Amino acid sequence: MEIPRKGRPNTWGVRTPLHFDKAQGKKIRYWIGREFPTKTAAEKALREWHSNYEAGKIAARSDMKLGDWLDKWLSNLRKEGTTVAGYETKIRLHIKPHIGSVKLCEVTDDTLDDLYRLLETAPCPTNKDKPLGAKSVRHIHNILSGALGAAVPKLIPANPAASAHPPTAREIRAQEQKYPTVDDGLTARFLATVWEPCGNRACDGGLTHHCLRDAPLWTVYAATGVRRSEALGMKWSLVHWEEGAIELGWVVVEEGNTYRLRKLTKDGDDNALIYVDQSVMNVLKWQKERQDAERARLGSAWMTLCSLATASSSTGARPEAPRTRRRFPPAGGPCERG
């Protein structure tokens, strides 16, 4: 179509044919351009549009912002509550403030690369005014990759995160801190210390006194190598006394400022079973006797704080509020939920 222009040569414009737009759910057509100098140039642009449309490279006509899409994607994400909470924090603090207002269809690999470099160099208020580490930036990339991949092909023709350049595994390893590990001798001395009664007048060898409350937990850690959340989720009903085994069926996870007991296995898998020697079973028997004695002493005031927590009276001490995201309430051995 020739478009008359005043004071300058006429230009040529071309529109798409009527086609279905997945984002709007209806048939539409729009201008490809109206400033082509010749009819030949306009026809060439139309041929290129047809080729890209057949190849699925034409982006949907949507004004949705990246931040809005991330909210929608997160609300429909089928993952554990702790995982979703972690995603929400990173999206709210590190993605939305920088590129949340960019249109979804305008996000490119360059947009993401600029974000990654910014996060790696600019001070972050939530990280003690230090830039984010390579591992955190890589996690943010993984979140964006999943969210943008879910928008293909309805809202965008391809995932721009696939061609972005997040921190590499080598860069992540270079920033990892090296932590010293304890040997058998140091472990034995540590356990001997935690099993030593305090000697106070109220101390009865740890049967009801709190001085040995955490000793069984540390023993289970050292003897089995289970995760912290798995040790806290152990239950008496899953201890196989005759077989000398502990069944791992529950974990204690942190969600915000609270803790929740949830199933460990997923998709119907069987619970993991770990076998321990008789010394560990003796520790568990001692812990059960300790809890039974404390339950009898407290009576109706007995409370179970979590799956692997020490019970207390309603007027007694409660677990200390967590100061970091890696701290769990004080615990002393397997117990059933109240």
N, C-alpha and C positions, 0 to 999 in steps of 0.2 A: 504494500500500500504506500503510495507517494503522499508525503505530508508536506503541504505548502508552508513555507517559512517567509516571514517578512524581513526584508533587508539582507537576506543571504540565500544561497541556493537551497532548493527544496531537499528534504531528506527522505529516506525510506524507512518504514517501520514494518515489523512483522510480529504476529501474535501466534501463540501456540494453538494447536487444534484443541477441541474440547476433549478433556481427558479426566480420569478419576484421580482425585487427590486423597490419599489415605489419611492424612492428618485431619482434613475437614469432613471426610466422609461423603463427598459429593463431586460432581463433575464441574470443572472450572476451566478457564483459559485466561491467559495473561500476556502482557507484552514482553517479548524477548528483548526488544530494543526499538527505539524510534529515531535514532541518530545515525543510521547507516548512510554513507555517502552515495551508494549506488544500489540499484535493484539486485545486482549480482551478489553484493556483500550481504544483503538481507536474506537472500535465498540460501547462501552458504551458512548463515547463522541458524536458519530453520533446519537445514539438513543436520547440522551438528546437534541441535536439540533433539531431533528424532533419534539419532544414534545414541546419545546419552540416556534418553528416556528408555529405550529398548534394553540398554545395558544396566538399568537400575541406578544410574548415577545422578538422577535429578532429585534434589532435596524437596521434601514436602513444603508447602506454603504455610508455615506455622510461625507465629510470633512468640511461642512459648520460650521463656527464659530458662537458662540452664538451672538456676536455683529452684524454679518451680518444678522442673522435671526431676531433679534430685529428691525433692520432697515426695513427689508421687511415686517414684521408684522405691524409696525407702519405706513408704507406708505399705507397699505390697510385697516387701522382701520377706521370704520365708526362711528365716534363720533364727538362731537362738537369741533371746532377749539381750544377752550380754554383747553379742556380736552387733546387733542392730544399734545398741546404745553407743558402742565404740564408733560405728560408722557415722552416727548422727553428730557426735562430738567433732569429728574431723571435718565433716561437711560444714557444720556451723562455724567453726573457728578458722579453718584454713582454706576452704574453697569458696563459699558464698561471698565473703567480704572482698574477694579479689575478682572473681569471674562469674559470680552468681547472676549478675544483670546482663550478661552476654546472651544473645539469642542462641538457642540450641543449635539451629542450623548454621550459625556462624562460628561455632567452636571448631578450631583447626588444631593440628598437631603443634603448630607454632604457639597457639594460645596456651596449650598445656605445657610446652617447654618453658615458656616465659614464667608460668606459675611455679614450676618446679625450681627454676633458678632463683626466683624471688624467695621462696620458702627456705632455700638452702643458704641464703645470704642475708636476708633481712631479720632483725631482731624480732622474736616472737614473745608477746606479753605473757602467754600461758606457758612459756618454756624458760622462765627466769631471764627474759630479754636476750635469749640466745637463739640463733637460727635452728631450724629443725634438722635433725640428723638424716643421713641418707636412708636409713631404714624406715623412718616415719614418712618421708617423702615418697618412698616406694609404695608404702601402704596406701597413701592418698592416691597415687597413680592406679593402684589396683581397684580402689573404690570407683574412681572415675571410669576406668575401663569397663567395669561391670555395668555401671549406670548407662554409659553411652552405648554399650553393646546392646542393651535392652531396648534402645530407641531405634535400632536398625531392624527392618527398613521402613518402619511406619513414619518416623519423623526425620531421620537423616539417612542418606544412602550408604554411608560407611562409618566405621568407628574410628575417629581421629586418634584415639589413644593407641591404636595398633601401630601407628607410625611415629608416636612421640618417643622422647628419649629420657626416661626416668633414670635415677641412679642405678648403676649396675650392681650385680652381686659382689663384684670385686671391690667397689667403693664402699659397700655396706660392711664387708669383712674388714676393710682397713680401719673403720671407725669402731669396731667392736672392742670392748674392754676385755682384758685378760684377767680373770679372777682366779686366785689361788684355790686349790682343792685340798681337802684334808685327807691324810692317810689313815690307815687302820689304828695306829697308835694314838693319834690325836682324837679320832672318833671315840675310842675306848675311854680316854681321859675325860672327854666332854660328857659322855653318858654317865660316867661315874660321878661327875659333879652334879648333874641334874637329878640323879637318884639319891643324893645325900640329904637326909632330913635336916631341917633348919635348927632343931634342938631347942626351940622355944618351949615355954611351959605348956602351951596349948598343943604342941606337936605330939601326935600319936603315931608317928612313923608314916604319916601320909594317908592313913586310912580315911580320915575325915578332914584333916588339916589341908590347907591349900598348897603347902610347900612342894609337894610332889605331884601337883595337878597336871603339869605339862610333861612329866617324865615319860608316860606311855606314848604320847604323841611323837616325841623326839625319837624314841626307840623304834617306832613303826617307820618313821622317815628313814632312819639309818639302816634298818634291816631290810626294807623292801624296795626303797627307791621310788615309791609312788609319788605322784604329784601331790602338792599341798591340798588342792581341792578334793582329790580322791581320798586322802587320809581323813579329812574332815567329814566326808560323806559316808564313812564306814558305819554299818549298822549291825547290832548284835544278831539279828535274824539272818545275816549273810556271813556269819563266821561259822565255818565247818570244823567243829572241835575235833571230831574223830579223824578227819582227813588231814588236819593241820593246815587248813587253807582259809583264805579270806576272799570272798566274792566282792568284786567292785561293781556296784550297781548304781551308786549315787555320787554326786559331787555337790559341794557347796560353792556357789558362785556369788560374786559381788555385783549388785545392780544399783548404781547410784550410791546412796549411803546405807543401803540395806544388804542383807545376805539372803540367798534363796537356795533351798535344797531342790535339785532337779535330777532327773534320770541321766545316767552317764551314757548309756548305749543309745544308738539311733537306728532307725529303719528296722527294728525288730531283731537286732543282733543279740547273741547271747552275752551275758555278763562275763567279764574277764575274771579269771580265777588265778590267784597267786598262792604258791605254797611256801610256808615259812617253817623254821625249825621249832623245836619244842620250847626253847627259851622265849621266843616271841609269844607263843601261845600262853606261856605262864604269865607273861606281862599282861596279856589281855584278860586272863582269869583274875589277876590281882586288881585290874582296873574295874572289872565287873563287880567284884566284891566291894570295892571302894564306892562305886556308884550306888550299889544296893544299900550300903550302910548310910550314905548321905540321903538317899531317898527316904529311908526309914526315919532318919532324924528330922527331916524337914516336913514329912507328912504331906498335907494338902498344899503346902507352900512350894512344893517341888515344881520346878519349871525346866523344860528342855529348851535351851537357847538355839541349838542347831543340832545337826546330826552327829557331830563329833565335838560337843561342847560340854562344859561343866555345868551342872544344874546349880541353881541358887534359889534362895528364898525371895519372895516378892519384895522384901525390904533390903535384900543383900546387894552386893556389888554386881553391876551389870558389865558386859564387855566394854572395854574402852573404845571410844569412837575411833574409826580408822583414820590415820594421819596420811597414809599413802594408799594407792590403789592396790598395793601388794600385801596388805596387812589383813589378817583375819582375826576374829575374836579369839580370846584365850580358849584353849581346848584341852581335853584330857583323855579322851578315849571314845570308843564307839558307844552309841546310845540310840535308843529308839526315839522317834519324835513323840512329843507329848500330845 
